[in-house]
């Protein structure tokens, strides 16, 4: 079976070596042939680009390997349950299996694949509900604190029509003057001229 390894490692070289060696040894015991190792190196928290991950998903879509091996689920993705489930589901749709080295139960090549996906889907739903509740609570707190929600004053809040802009152009006004007159940015005026109309 053709396998690929995905690793998200820190700048700690010893950790990188240990993680990758364990994955290689495991693949060898399974008699999987490793076609490629995809490694993203990160140096802190927060959302970061993962070029190796994107390349790995592209290879998966092209069925260049049969199974993806990663060290732990949070090394595969830290984007939350919903996004992680979407990534795993994409692999499944591509016909590519996946397996966690340290979490034996996270194995789509085994008989509990459907149960695992069902559990992850349930966790994703709970995450959705929690996010929605936090958002609503935040809006309520903001309103109680007297904060104005929505677009700031001075933003475009009406339908701008090309005719208005063209009329001012015929009157000899430049784009900056038109933008000031309409209370919007020059970029907005240019978008209107290109798209024929713009709803703010």
ABEGO torsion letter per residue (X at the ends): XBBBBBBBBBABAAAAAAAAAAAAAAAAAAGBBBABBBBBBBAEBEBBBBAAAAAAAAAAAAGABABBBBABAAAABAAEAAAAAAAAAAAAAAGBBBBBAABAABBAABAAAAAAAAAAAAAAAAAAAAAAAAAAAAAAAAAAAGBBBEBBBGBBABBBBAAAAAAAAAAGBBAAAAAAAAGBBAAAAAAAAAAGBBBX
